């Protein structure tokens, strides 16, 4: 079983997300007030805490939200889970829709460190059922065809 370590949002694209105590997920939309929410397949972005900590161990001084992630989650190697995996967090249900993304290599972290973990470690979900999520909530794997 995993845990939701941090919830992060930003009202504008191209900026780092800021940590918030709680947020409302809207079905088929994403986090209310987040610039990346919308009627598409990348409504919520996730990064594993363990990957952020490994990046910090290389000397990166990054806060939660620095990679543009909405959720920091512990307990899962997210990038190895298959598309279609479903998670529960609070009253919400998310479905994994994409693993990794193309990076333009122009982000501030890449320029400082020569690397950015979001393109290979980040995953994206759509919101199947909305509700409120809070840092500290249980983050559970509901359905995964290959585990």
Order of alpha helices (4+ residues) and beta strands (2+ residues): beta-beta-beta-beta-beta-alpha-beta-beta-beta-alpha-alpha-beta-beta-beta
